[in-house]
Amino acid sequence: MLRIYICTQCGSTRIVSNNHDSSCLVCNKPMSRAPITYEKYIGFDRTQREEFIKNWLNKLEGE
């Protein structure tokens, strides 16, 4: 199963399998698993993806 991860440091995204390292390829920081399915995420256009990432990072900051 593929999962979406978002870097809490720089906001880059990565699609990884269950057994794959989820470190950011841009800044090498740990990434957070996003609460969205792969299928739904790839159905988003660029604007929707950017909005989702922004909202998810804002939610993480509030925790």
PDBQT receptor file of N, H, CA, C and O in Angstrom, charges set to zero:
ATOM      1  N   MET A   1       0.831  -1.180   0.000  1.00  0.00    +0.000 N 
ATOM      2  CA  MET A   1       0.000   0.000   0.000  1.00  0.00    +0.000 C 
ATOM      3  C   MET A   1       0.878   1.247   0.000  1.00  0.00    +0.000 C 
ATOM      4  O   MET A   1       1.868   1.319   0.729  1.00  0.00    +0.000 OA
ATOM      5  N   LEU A   2       0.517   2.205  -0.804  1.00  0.00    +0.000 N 
ATOM      6  H   LEU A   2      -0.286   2.146  -1.396  1.00  0.00    +0.000 HD
ATOM      7  CA  LEU A   2       1.254   3.464  -0.870  1.00  0.00    +0.000 C 
ATOM      8  C   LEU A   2       0.646   4.471   0.100  1.00  0.00    +0.000 C 
ATOM      9  O   LEU A   2      -0.569   4.527   0.287  1.00  0.00    +0.000 OA
ATOM     10  N   ARG A   3       1.521   5.262   0.708  1.00  0.00    +0.000 N 
ATOM     11  H   ARG A   3       2.508   5.216   0.556  1.00  0.00    +0.000 HD
ATOM     12  CA  ARG A   3       1.088   6.267   1.668  1.00  0.00    +0.000 C 
ATOM     13  C   ARG A   3       1.729   7.613   1.322  1.00  0.00    +0.000 C 
ATOM     14  O   ARG A   3       2.796   7.674   0.710  1.00  0.00    +0.000 OA
ATOM     15  N   ILE A   4       1.059   8.675   1.724  1.00  0.00    +0.000 N 
ATOM     16  H   ILE A   4       0.193   8.626   2.221  1.00  0.00    +0.000 HD
ATOM     17  CA  ILE A   4       1.542  10.031   1.482  1.00  0.00    +0.000 C 
ATOM     18  C   ILE A   4       2.197  10.545   2.760  1.00  0.00    +0.000 C 
ATOM     19  O   ILE A   4       1.613  10.472   3.841  1.00  0.00    +0.000 OA
ATOM     20  N   TYR A   5       3.406  11.060   2.627  1.00  0.00    +0.000 N 
ATOM     21  H   TYR A   5       3.881  11.119   1.749  1.00  0.00    +0.000 HD
ATOM     22  CA  TYR A   5       4.117  11.672   3.750  1.00  0.00    +0.000 C 
ATOM     23  C   TYR A   5       4.427  13.117   3.390  1.00  0.00    +0.000 C 
ATOM     24  O   TYR A   5       4.717  13.438   2.238  1.00  0.00    +0.000 OA
ATOM     25  N   ILE A   6       4.360  13.987   4.404  1.00  0.00    +0.000 N 
ATOM     26  H   ILE A   6       4.125  13.726   5.340  1.00  0.00    +0.000 HD
ATOM     27  CA  ILE A   6       4.636  15.411   4.222  1.00  0.00    +0.000 C 
ATOM     28  C   ILE A   6       5.730  15.809   5.199  1.00  0.00    +0.000 C 
ATOM     29  O   ILE A   6       5.677  15.463   6.379  1.00  0.00    +0.000 OA
ATOM     30  N   CYS A   7       6.713  16.533   4.705  1.00  0.00    +0.000 N 
ATOM     31  H   CYS A   7       6.756  16.814   3.747  1.00  0.00    +0.000 HD
ATOM     32  CA  CYS A   7       7.805  17.003   5.555  1.00  0.00    +0.000 C 
ATOM     33  C   CYS A   7       7.316  18.169   6.403  1.00  0.00    +0.000 C 
ATOM     34  O   CYS A   7       6.806  19.158   5.877  1.00  0.00    +0.000 OA
ATOM     35  N   THR A   8       7.473  18.049   7.715  1.00  0.00    +0.000 N 
ATOM     36  H   THR A   8       7.887  17.245   8.143  1.00  0.00    +0.000 HD
ATOM     37  CA  THR A   8       7.037  19.117   8.611  1.00  0.00    +0.000 C 
ATOM     38  C   THR A   8       8.005  20.292   8.607  1.00  0.00    +0.000 C 
ATOM     39  O   THR A   8       7.683  21.365   9.117  1.00  0.00    +0.000 OA
ATOM     40  N   GLN A   9       9.178  20.095   8.040  1.00  0.00    +0.000 N 
ATOM     41  H   GLN A   9       9.439  19.223   7.626  1.00  0.00    +0.000 HD
ATOM     42  CA  GLN A   9      10.181  21.162   7.986  1.00  0.00    +0.000 C 
ATOM     43  C   GLN A   9      10.021  22.026   6.726  1.00  0.00    +0.000 C 
ATOM     44  O   GLN A   9       9.943  23.251   6.816  1.00  0.00    +0.000 OA
ATOM     45  N   CYS A  10       9.971  21.383   5.555  1.00  0.00    +0.000 N 
ATOM     46  H   CYS A  10      10.034  20.387   5.481  1.00  0.00    +0.000 HD
ATOM     47  CA  CYS A  10       9.953  22.149   4.300  1.00  0.00    +0.000 C 
ATOM     48  C   CYS A  10       8.666  21.992   3.485  1.00  0.00    +0.000 C 
ATOM     49  O   CYS A  10       8.475  22.710   2.503  1.00  0.00    +0.000 OA
ATOM     50  N   GLY A  11       7.780  21.069   3.871  1.00  0.00    +0.000 N 
ATOM     51  H   GLY A  11       7.935  20.486   4.669  1.00  0.00    +0.000 HD
ATOM     52  CA  GLY A  11       6.502  20.911   3.188  1.00  0.00    +0.000 C 
ATOM     53  C   GLY A  11       6.528  20.047   1.941  1.00  0.00    +0.000 C 
ATOM     54  O   GLY A  11       5.509  19.925   1.261  1.00  0.00    +0.000 OA
ATOM     55  N   SER A  12       7.664  19.447   1.626  1.00  0.00    +0.000 N 
ATOM     56  H   SER A  12       8.491  19.546   2.178  1.00  0.00    +0.000 HD
ATOM     57  CA  SER A  12       7.700  18.584   0.444  1.00  0.00    +0.000 C 
ATOM     58  C   SER A  12       6.936  17.292   0.738  1.00  0.00    +0.000 C 
ATOM     59  O   SER A  12       6.761  16.906   1.894  1.00  0.00    +0.000 OA
ATOM     60  N   THR A  13       6.489  16.641  -0.322  1.00  0.00    +0.000 N 
ATOM     61  H   THR A  13       6.631  16.954  -1.260  1.00  0.00    +0.000 HD
ATOM     62  CA  THR A  13       5.727  15.406  -0.157  1.00  0.00    +0.000 C 
ATOM     63  C   THR A  13       6.488  14.235  -0.741  1.00  0.00    +0.000 C 
ATOM     64  O   THR A  13       7.392  14.384  -1.563  1.00  0.00    +0.000 OA
ATOM     65  N   ARG A  14       6.083  13.068  -0.281  1.00  0.00    +0.000 N 
ATOM     66  H   ARG A  14       5.349  12.947   0.386  1.00  0.00    +0.000 HD
ATOM     67  CA  ARG A  14       6.709  11.841  -0.762  1.00  0.00    +0.000 C 
ATOM     68  C   ARG A  14       5.684  10.725  -0.684  1.00  0.00    +0.000 C 
ATOM     69  O   ARG A  14       4.945  10.617   0.295  1.00  0.00    +0.000 OA
ATOM     70  N   ILE A  15       5.639   9.901  -1.709  1.00  0.00    +0.000 N 
ATOM     71  H   ILE A  15       6.239   9.989  -2.504  1.00  0.00    +0.000 HD
ATOM     72  CA  ILE A  15       4.774   8.733  -1.735  1.00  0.00    +0.000 C 
ATOM     73  C   ILE A  15       5.664   7.533  -1.464  1.00  0.00    +0.000 C 
ATOM     74  O   ILE A  15       6.618   7.278  -2.200  1.00  0.00    +0.000 OA
ATOM     75  N   VAL A  16       5.349   6.792  -0.399  1.00  0.00    +0.000 N 
ATOM     76  H   VAL A  16       4.575   6.998   0.199  1.00  0.00    +0.000 HD
ATOM     77  CA  VAL A  16       6.205   5.675   0.004  1.00  0.00    +0.000 C 
ATOM     78  C   VAL A  16       5.379   4.423   0.257  1.00  0.00    +0.000 C 
ATOM     79  O   VAL A  16       4.175   4.494   0.504  1.00  0.00    +0.000 OA
ATOM     80  N   SER A  17       6.044   3.277   0.190  1.00  0.00    +0.000 N 
ATOM     81  H   SER A  17       7.022   3.219  -0.011  1.00  0.00    +0.000 HD
ATOM     82  CA  SER A  17       5.402   2.015   0.518  1.00  0.00    +0.000 C 
ATOM     83  C   SER A  17       5.552   1.766   2.013  1.00  0.00    +0.000 C 
ATOM     84  O   SER A  17       6.244   2.513   2.704  1.00  0.00    +0.000 OA
ATOM     85  N   ASN A  18       4.912   0.730   2.504  1.00  0.00    +0.000 N 
ATOM     86  H   ASN A  18       4.349   0.123   1.942  1.00  0.00    +0.000 HD
ATOM     87  CA  ASN A  18       4.948   0.407   3.937  1.00  0.00    +0.000 C 
ATOM     88  C   ASN A  18       6.355   0.275   4.478  1.00  0.00    +0.000 C 
ATOM     89  O   ASN A  18       6.625   0.701   5.601  1.00  0.00    +0.000 OA
ATOM     90  N   ASN A  19       7.243  -0.296   3.718  1.00  0.00    +0.000 N 
ATOM     91  H   ASN A  19       7.024  -0.641   2.806  1.00  0.00    +0.000 HD
ATOM     92  CA  ASN A  19       8.571  -0.626   4.218  1.00  0.00    +0.000 C 
ATOM     93  C   ASN A  19       9.639   0.373   3.817  1.00  0.00    +0.000 C 
ATOM     94  O   ASN A  19      10.829   0.060   3.865  1.00  0.00    +0.000 OA
ATOM     95  N   HIS A  20       9.240   1.547   3.431  1.00  0.00    +0.000 N 
ATOM     96  H   HIS A  20       8.273   1.802   3.392  1.00  0.00    +0.000 HD
ATOM     97  CA  HIS A  20      10.209   2.518   2.934  1.00  0.00    +0.000 C 
ATOM     98  C   HIS A  20      10.472   3.591   3.973  1.00  0.00    +0.000 C 
ATOM     99  O   HIS A  20       9.583   3.955   4.743  1.00  0.00    +0.000 OA
ATOM    100  N   ASP A  21      11.679   4.091   3.991  1.00  0.00    +0.000 N 
ATOM    101  H   ASP A  21      12.402   3.795   3.365  1.00  0.00    +0.000 HD
ATOM    102  CA  ASP A  21      12.070   5.191   4.870  1.00  0.00    +0.000 C 
ATOM    103  C   ASP A  21      11.262   6.435   4.517  1.00  0.00    +0.000 C 
ATOM    104  O   ASP A  21      11.061   6.733   3.340  1.00  0.00    +0.000 OA
ATOM    105  N   SER A  22      10.802   7.153   5.522  1.00  0.00    +0.000 N 
ATOM    106  H   SER A  22      10.965   6.910   6.478  1.00  0.00    +0.000 HD
ATOM    107  CA  SER A  22      10.017   8.352   5.258  1.00  0.00    +0.000 C 
ATOM    108  C   SER A  22      10.776   9.630   5.604  1.00  0.00    +0.000 C 
ATOM    109  O   SER A  22      10.195  10.586   6.117  1.00  0.00    +0.000 OA
ATOM    110  N   SER A  23      12.063   9.640   5.324  1.00  0.00    +0.000 N 
ATOM    111  H   SER A  23      12.535   8.863   4.908  1.00  0.00    +0.000 HD
ATOM    112  CA  SER A  23      12.844  10.864   5.495  1.00  0.00    +0.000 C 
ATOM    113  C   SER A  23      12.673  11.735   4.257  1.00  0.00    +0.000 C 
ATOM    114  O   SER A  23      12.528  11.233   3.143  1.00  0.00    +0.000 OA
ATOM    115  N   CYS A  24      12.692  13.048   4.471  1.00  0.00    +0.000 N 
ATOM    116  H   CYS A  24      12.810  13.456   5.377  1.00  0.00    +0.000 HD
ATOM    117  CA  CYS A  24      12.532  14.001   3.376  1.00  0.00    +0.000 C 
ATOM    118  C   CYS A  24      13.732  13.936   2.436  1.00  0.00    +0.000 C 
ATOM    119  O   CYS A  24      14.880  13.904   2.879  1.00  0.00    +0.000 OA
ATOM    120  N   LEU A  25      13.457  13.916   1.147  1.00  0.00    +0.000 N 
ATOM    121  H   LEU A  25      12.525  13.941   0.787  1.00  0.00    +0.000 HD
ATOM    122  CA  LEU A  25      14.525  13.892   0.149  1.00  0.00    +0.000 C 
ATOM    123  C   LEU A  25      15.127  15.275  -0.070  1.00  0.00    +0.000 C 
ATOM    124  O   LEU A  25      16.198  15.393  -0.664  1.00  0.00    +0.000 OA
ATOM    125  N   VAL A  26      14.450  16.328   0.405  1.00  0.00    +0.000 N 
ATOM    126  H   VAL A  26      13.580  16.232   0.888  1.00  0.00    +0.000 HD
ATOM    127  CA  VAL A  26      14.933  17.694   0.244  1.00  0.00    +0.000 C 
ATOM    128  C   VAL A  26      15.811  18.110   1.418  1.00  0.00    +0.000 C 
ATOM    129  O   VAL A  26      16.926  18.596   1.226  1.00  0.00    +0.000 OA
ATOM    130  N   CYS A  27      15.299  17.915   2.651  1.00  0.00    +0.000 N 
ATOM    131  H   CYS A  27      14.393  17.519   2.807  1.00  0.00    +0.000 HD
ATOM    132  CA  CYS A  27      16.029  18.402   3.824  1.00  0.00    +0.000 C 
ATOM    133  C   CYS A  27      16.436  17.301   4.800  1.00  0.00    +0.000 C 
ATOM    134  O   CYS A  27      17.039  17.584   5.834  1.00  0.00    +0.000 OA
ATOM    135  N   ASN A  28      16.112  16.052   4.482  1.00  0.00    +0.000 N 
ATOM    136  H   ASN A  28      15.622  15.822   3.641  1.00  0.00    +0.000 HD
ATOM    137  CA  ASN A  28      16.506  14.880   5.266  1.00  0.00    +0.000 C 
ATOM    138  C   ASN A  28      15.899  14.835   6.667  1.00  0.00    +0.000 C 
ATOM    139  O   ASN A  28      16.430  14.152   7.542  1.00  0.00    +0.000 OA
ATOM    140  N   LYS A  29      14.804  15.546   6.893  1.00  0.00    +0.000 N 
ATOM    141  H   LYS A  29      14.373  16.101   6.182  1.00  0.00    +0.000 HD
ATOM    142  CA  LYS A  29      14.108  15.520   8.183  1.00  0.00    +0.000 C 
ATOM    143  C   LYS A  29      13.037  14.436   8.152  1.00  0.00    +0.000 C 
ATOM    144  O   LYS A  29      12.604  14.031   7.073  1.00  0.00    +0.000 OA
ATOM    145  N   PRO A  30      12.602  13.959   9.323  1.00  0.00    +0.000 N 
ATOM    146  CA  PRO A  30      11.508  12.980   9.361  1.00  0.00    +0.000 C 
ATOM    147  C   PRO A  30      10.223  13.588   8.796  1.00  0.00    +0.000 C 
ATOM    148  O   PRO A  30       9.970  14.785   8.934  1.00  0.00    +0.000 OA
ATOM    149  N   MET A  31       9.428  12.741   8.164  1.00  0.00    +0.000 N 
ATOM    150  H   MET A  31       9.634  11.769   8.052  1.00  0.00    +0.000 HD
ATOM    151  CA  MET A  31       8.179  13.202   7.567  1.00  0.00    +0.000 C 
ATOM    152  C   MET A  31       6.996  12.665   8.361  1.00  0.00    +0.000 C 
ATOM    153  O   MET A  31       7.116  11.671   9.078  1.00  0.00    +0.000 OA
ATOM    154  N   SER A  32       5.858  13.328   8.226  1.00  0.00    +0.000 N 
ATOM    155  H   SER A  32       5.761  14.135   7.643  1.00  0.00    +0.000 HD
ATOM    156  CA  SER A  32       4.634  12.937   8.906  1.00  0.00    +0.000 C 
ATOM    157  C   SER A  32       3.697  12.265   7.903  1.00  0.00    +0.000 C 
ATOM    158  O   SER A  32       3.510  12.749   6.786  1.00  0.00    +0.000 OA
ATOM    159  N   ARG A  33       3.115  11.148   8.319  1.00  0.00    +0.000 N 
ATOM    160  H   ARG A  33       3.266  10.755   9.225  1.00  0.00    +0.000 HD
ATOM    161  CA  ARG A  33       2.163  10.466   7.440  1.00  0.00    +0.000 C 
ATOM    162  C   ARG A  33       0.874  11.277   7.367  1.00  0.00    +0.000 C 
ATOM    163  O   ARG A  33       0.275  11.606   8.391  1.00  0.00    +0.000 OA
ATOM    164  N   ALA A  34       0.463  11.588   6.168  1.00  0.00    +0.000 N 
ATOM    165  H   ALA A  34       0.949  11.321   5.336  1.00  0.00    +0.000 HD
ATOM    166  CA  ALA A  34      -0.738  12.396   5.960  1.00  0.00    +0.000 C 
ATOM    167  C   ALA A  34      -1.993  11.528   6.069  1.00  0.00    +0.000 C 
ATOM    168  O   ALA A  34      -1.983  10.361   5.679  1.00  0.00    +0.000 OA
ATOM    169  N   PRO A  35      -3.066  12.104   6.599  1.00  0.00    +0.000 N 
ATOM    170  CA  PRO A  35      -4.314  11.354   6.770  1.00  0.00    +0.000 C 
ATOM    171  C   PRO A  35      -5.167  11.363   5.498  1.00  0.00    +0.000 C 
ATOM    172  O   PRO A  35      -6.298  11.849   5.493  1.00  0.00    +0.000 OA
ATOM    173  N   ILE A  36      -4.605  10.820   4.435  1.00  0.00    +0.000 N 
ATOM    174  H   ILE A  36      -3.687  10.425   4.439  1.00  0.00    +0.000 HD
ATOM    175  CA  ILE A  36      -5.306  10.791   3.152  1.00  0.00    +0.000 C 
ATOM    176  C   ILE A  36      -4.840   9.552   2.394  1.00  0.00    +0.000 C 
ATOM    177  O   ILE A  36      -3.690   9.131   2.518  1.00  0.00    +0.000 OA
ATOM    178  N   THR A  37      -5.734   8.983   1.619  1.00  0.00    +0.000 N 
ATOM    179  H   THR A  37      -6.668   9.325   1.518  1.00  0.00    +0.000 HD
ATOM    180  CA  THR A  37      -5.339   7.823   0.823  1.00  0.00    +0.000 C 
ATOM    181  C   THR A  37      -4.561   8.276  -0.409  1.00  0.00    +0.000 C 
ATOM    182  O   THR A  37      -4.692   9.409  -0.873  1.00  0.00    +0.000 OA
ATOM    183  N   TYR A  38      -3.768   7.375  -0.911  1.00  0.00    +0.000 N 
ATOM    184  H   TYR A  38      -3.662   6.455  -0.534  1.00  0.00    +0.000 HD
ATOM    185  CA  TYR A  38      -3.010   7.639  -2.133  1.00  0.00    +0.000 C 
ATOM    186  C   TYR A  38      -3.964   7.979  -3.278  1.00  0.00    +0.000 C 
ATOM    187  O   TYR A  38      -3.730   8.920  -4.037  1.00  0.00    +0.000 OA
ATOM    188  N   GLU A  39      -5.031   7.209  -3.389  1.00  0.00    +0.000 N 
ATOM    189  H   GLU A  39      -5.222   6.445  -2.773  1.00  0.00    +0.000 HD
ATOM    190  CA  GLU A  39      -5.981   7.394  -4.477  1.00  0.00    +0.000 C 
ATOM    191  C   GLU A  39      -6.617   8.783  -4.447  1.00  0.00    +0.000 C 
ATOM    192  O   GLU A  39      -6.767   9.428  -5.485  1.00  0.00    +0.000 OA
ATOM    193  N   LYS A  40      -6.985   9.234  -3.256  1.00  0.00    +0.000 N 
ATOM    194  H   LYS A  40      -6.863   8.710  -2.413  1.00  0.00    +0.000 HD
ATOM    195  CA  LYS A  40      -7.597  10.560  -3.145  1.00  0.00    +0.000 C 
ATOM    196  C   LYS A  40      -6.578  11.654  -3.452  1.00  0.00    +0.000 C 
ATOM    197  O   LYS A  40      -6.892  12.619  -4.148  1.00  0.00    +0.000 OA
ATOM    198  N   TYR A  41      -5.356  11.504  -2.932  1.00  0.00    +0.000 N 
ATOM    199  H   TYR A  41      -5.101  10.720  -2.367  1.00  0.00    +0.000 HD
ATOM    200  CA  TYR A  41      -4.323  12.518  -3.131  1.00  0.00    +0.000 C 
ATOM    201  C   TYR A  41      -3.981  12.691  -4.609  1.00  0.00    +0.000 C 
ATOM    202  O   TYR A  41      -3.858  13.819  -5.086  1.00  0.00    +0.000 OA
ATOM    203  N   ILE A  42      -3.825  11.588  -5.339  1.00  0.00    +0.000 N 
ATOM    204  H   ILE A  42      -3.924  10.671  -4.952  1.00  0.00    +0.000 HD
ATOM    205  CA  ILE A  42      -3.467  11.717  -6.755  1.00  0.00    +0.000 C 
ATOM    206  C   ILE A  42      -4.622  12.251  -7.594  1.00  0.00    +0.000 C 
ATOM    207  O   ILE A  42      -4.417  12.701  -8.721  1.00  0.00    +0.000 OA
ATOM    208  N   GLY A  43      -5.835  12.203  -7.048  1.00  0.00    +0.000 N 
ATOM    209  H   GLY A  43      -6.002  11.837  -6.132  1.00  0.00    +0.000 HD
ATOM    210  CA  GLY A  43      -6.984  12.776  -7.734  1.00  0.00    +0.000 C 
ATOM    211  C   GLY A  43      -7.058  14.293  -7.608  1.00  0.00    +0.000 C 
ATOM    212  O   GLY A  43      -7.804  14.942  -8.340  1.00  0.00    +0.000 OA
ATOM    213  N   PHE A  44      -6.286  14.859  -6.683  1.00  0.00    +0.000 N 
ATOM    214  H   PHE A  44      -5.680  14.331  -6.088  1.00  0.00    +0.000 HD
ATOM    215  CA  PHE A  44      -6.260  16.309  -6.490  1.00  0.00    +0.000 C 
ATOM    216  C   PHE A  44      -5.471  16.975  -7.611  1.00  0.00    +0.000 C 
ATOM    217  O   PHE A  44      -4.523  16.398  -8.145  1.00  0.00    +0.000 OA
ATOM    218  N   ASP A  45      -5.871  18.189  -7.961  1.00  0.00    +0.000 N 
ATOM    219  H   ASP A  45      -6.641  18.657  -7.528  1.00  0.00    +0.000 HD
ATOM    220  CA  ASP A  45      -5.034  18.977  -8.858  1.00  0.00    +0.000 C 
ATOM    221  C   ASP A  45      -3.975  19.689  -8.009  1.00  0.00    +0.000 C 
ATOM    222  O   ASP A  45      -3.972  19.559  -6.785  1.00  0.00    +0.000 OA
ATOM    223  N   ARG A  46      -3.093  20.426  -8.645  1.00  0.00    +0.000 N 
ATOM    224  H   ARG A  46      -3.095  20.532  -9.639  1.00  0.00    +0.000 HD
ATOM    225  CA  ARG A  46      -1.971  21.048  -7.933  1.00  0.00    +0.000 C 
ATOM    226  C   ARG A  46      -2.444  21.984  -6.811  1.00  0.00    +0.000 C 
ATOM    227  O   ARG A  46      -1.893  21.973  -5.710  1.00  0.00    +0.000 OA
ATOM    228  N   THR A  47      -3.458  22.780  -7.102  1.00  0.00    +0.000 N 
ATOM    229  H   THR A  47      -3.905  22.789  -7.996  1.00  0.00    +0.000 HD
ATOM    230  CA  THR A  47      -3.974  23.719  -6.108  1.00  0.00    +0.000 C 
ATOM    231  C   THR A  47      -4.554  22.982  -4.904  1.00  0.00    +0.000 C 
ATOM    232  O   THR A  47      -4.322  23.377  -3.761  1.00  0.00    +0.000 OA
ATOM    233  N   GLN A  48      -5.298  21.925  -5.157  1.00  0.00    +0.000 N 
ATOM    234  H   GLN A  48      -5.486  21.605  -6.086  1.00  0.00    +0.000 HD
ATOM    235  CA  GLN A  48      -5.878  21.145  -4.066  1.00  0.00    +0.000 C 
ATOM    236  C   GLN A  48      -4.787  20.484  -3.220  1.00  0.00    +0.000 C 
ATOM    237  O   GLN A  48      -4.900  20.427  -1.996  1.00  0.00    +0.000 OA
ATOM    238  N   ARG A  49      -3.742  19.989  -3.866  1.00  0.00    +0.000 N 
ATOM    239  H   ARG A  49      -3.651  20.035  -4.861  1.00  0.00    +0.000 HD
ATOM    240  CA  ARG A  49      -2.637  19.379  -3.119  1.00  0.00    +0.000 C 
ATOM    241  C   ARG A  49      -1.942  20.409  -2.245  1.00  0.00    +0.000 C 
ATOM    242  O   ARG A  49      -1.648  20.136  -1.081  1.00  0.00    +0.000 OA
ATOM    243  N   GLU A  50      -1.678  21.589  -2.791  1.00  0.00    +0.000 N 
ATOM    244  H   GLU A  50      -1.917  21.811  -3.736  1.00  0.00    +0.000 HD
ATOM    245  CA  GLU A  50      -1.016  22.642  -2.014  1.00  0.00    +0.000 C 
ATOM    246  C   GLU A  50      -1.869  23.056  -0.817  1.00  0.00    +0.000 C 
ATOM    247  O   GLU A  50      -1.343  23.279   0.273  1.00  0.00    +0.000 OA
ATOM    248  N   GLU A  51      -3.170  23.158  -1.016  1.00  0.00    +0.000 N 
ATOM    249  H   GLU A  51      -3.597  22.977  -1.902  1.00  0.00    +0.000 HD
ATOM    250  CA  GLU A  51      -4.082  23.523   0.074  1.00  0.00    +0.000 C 
ATOM    251  C   GLU A  51      -4.116  22.424   1.139  1.00  0.00    +0.000 C 
ATOM    252  O   GLU A  51      -4.106  22.714   2.335  1.00  0.00    +0.000 OA
ATOM    253  N   PHE A  52      -4.156  21.167   0.701  1.00  0.00    +0.000 N 
ATOM    254  H   PHE A  52      -4.164  20.931  -0.271  1.00  0.00    +0.000 HD
ATOM    255  CA  PHE A  52      -4.149  20.053   1.648  1.00  0.00    +0.000 C 
ATOM    256  C   PHE A  52      -2.875  20.065   2.489  1.00  0.00    +0.000 C 
ATOM    257  O   PHE A  52      -2.934  19.911   3.709  1.00  0.00    +0.000 OA
ATOM    258  N   ILE A  53      -1.727  20.246   1.843  1.00  0.00    +0.000 N 
ATOM    259  H   ILE A  53      -1.679  20.371   0.852  1.00  0.00    +0.000 HD
ATOM    260  CA  ILE A  53      -0.439  20.272   2.553  1.00  0.00    +0.000 C 
ATOM    261  C   ILE A  53      -0.420  21.418   3.561  1.00  0.00    +0.000 C 
ATOM    262  O   ILE A  53      -0.022  21.229   4.711  1.00  0.00    +0.000 OA
ATOM    263  N   LYS A  54      -0.845  22.594   3.136  1.00  0.00    +0.000 N 
ATOM    264  H   LYS A  54      -1.168  22.747   2.202  1.00  0.00    +0.000 HD
ATOM    265  CA  LYS A  54      -0.876  23.761   4.023  1.00  0.00    +0.000 C 
ATOM    266  C   LYS A  54      -1.761  23.497   5.239  1.00  0.00    +0.000 C 
ATOM    267  O   LYS A  54      -1.365  23.779   6.369  1.00  0.00    +0.000 OA
ATOM    268  N   ASN A  55      -2.952  22.958   5.009  1.00  0.00    +0.000 N 
ATOM    269  H   ASN A  55      -3.273  22.729   4.090  1.00  0.00    +0.000 HD
ATOM    270  CA  ASN A  55      -3.873  22.675   6.111  1.00  0.00    +0.000 C 
ATOM    271  C   ASN A  55      -3.318  21.618   7.058  1.00  0.00    +0.000 C 
ATOM    272  O   ASN A  55      -3.460  21.740   8.274  1.00  0.00    +0.000 OA
ATOM    273  N   TRP A  56      -2.693  20.587   6.513  1.00  0.00    +0.000 N 
ATOM    274  H   TRP A  56      -2.578  20.488   5.524  1.00  0.00    +0.000 HD
ATOM    275  CA  TRP A  56      -2.129  19.524   7.351  1.00  0.00    +0.000 C 
ATOM    276  C   TRP A  56      -0.980  20.063   8.208  1.00  0.00    +0.000 C 
ATOM    277  O   TRP A  56      -0.895  19.738   9.392  1.00  0.00    +0.000 OA
ATOM    278  N   LEU A  57      -0.110  20.868   7.636  1.00  0.00    +0.000 N 
ATOM    279  H   LEU A  57      -0.179  21.132   6.674  1.00  0.00    +0.000 HD
ATOM    280  CA  LEU A  57       0.998  21.438   8.409  1.00  0.00    +0.000 C 
ATOM    281  C   LEU A  57       0.481  22.388   9.489  1.00  0.00    +0.000 C 
ATOM    282  O   LEU A  57       1.019  22.414  10.596  1.00  0.00    +0.000 OA
ATOM    283  N   ASN A  58      -0.554  23.166   9.180  1.00  0.00    +0.000 N 
ATOM    284  H   ASN A  58      -0.991  23.145   8.281  1.00  0.00    +0.000 HD
ATOM    285  CA  ASN A  58      -1.156  24.047  10.185  1.00  0.00    +0.000 C 
ATOM    286  C   ASN A  58      -1.757  23.238  11.327  1.00  0.00    +0.000 C 
ATOM    287  O   ASN A  58      -1.650  23.626  12.490  1.00  0.00    +0.000 OA
ATOM    288  N   LYS A  59      -2.381  22.124  10.998  1.00  0.00    +0.000 N 
ATOM    289  H   LYS A  59      -2.468  21.810  10.053  1.00  0.00    +0.000 HD
ATOM    290  CA  LYS A  59      -2.963  21.267  12.034  1.00  0.00    +0.000 C 
ATOM    291  C   LYS A  59      -1.863  20.698  12.925  1.00  0.00    +0.000 C 
ATOM    292  O   LYS A  59      -2.011  20.667  14.147  1.00  0.00    +0.000 OA
ATOM    293  N   LEU A  60      -0.774  20.253  12.332  1.00  0.00    +0.000 N 
ATOM    294  H   LEU A  60      -0.654  20.278  11.340  1.00  0.00    +0.000 HD
ATOM    295  CA  LEU A  60       0.327  19.698  13.123  1.00  0.00    +0.000 C 
ATOM    296  C   LEU A  60       0.932  20.745  14.053  1.00  0.00    +0.000 C 
ATOM    297  O   LEU A  60       1.304  20.433  15.184  1.00  0.00    +0.000 OA
ATOM    298  N   GLU A  61       1.031  21.979  13.580  1.00  0.00    +0.000 N 
ATOM    299  H   GLU A  61       0.730  22.232  12.661  1.00  0.00    +0.000 HD
ATOM    300  CA  GLU A  61       1.582  23.058  14.409  1.00  0.00    +0.000 C 
ATOM    301  C   GLU A  61       0.695  23.339  15.608  1.00  0.00    +0.000 C 
ATOM    302  O   GLU A  61       1.187  23.731  16.666  1.00  0.00    +0.000 OA
ATOM    303  N   GLY A  62      -0.613  23.139  15.452  1.00  0.00    +0.000 N 
ATOM    304  H   GLY A  62      -1.012  22.820  14.592  1.00  0.00    +0.000 HD
ATOM    305  CA  GLY A  62      -1.556  23.406  16.530  1.00  0.00    +0.000 C 
ATOM    306  C   GLY A  62      -1.617  22.321  17.590  1.00  0.00    +0.000 C 
ATOM    307  O   GLY A  62      -2.217  22.525  18.645  1.00  0.00    +0.000 OA
ATOM    308  N   GLU A  63      -1.011  21.183  17.333  1.00  0.00    +0.000 N 
ATOM    309  H   GLU A  63      -0.523  21.018  16.476  1.00  0.00    +0.000 HD
ATOM    310  CA  GLU A  63      -1.062  20.068  18.296  1.00  0.00    +0.000 C 
ATOM    311  C   GLU A  63      -0.038  20.208  19.379  1.00  0.00    +0.000 C 
ATOM    312  O   GLU A  63       0.048  19.355  20.262  1.00  0.00    +0.000 OA
TER     313      GLU A  63
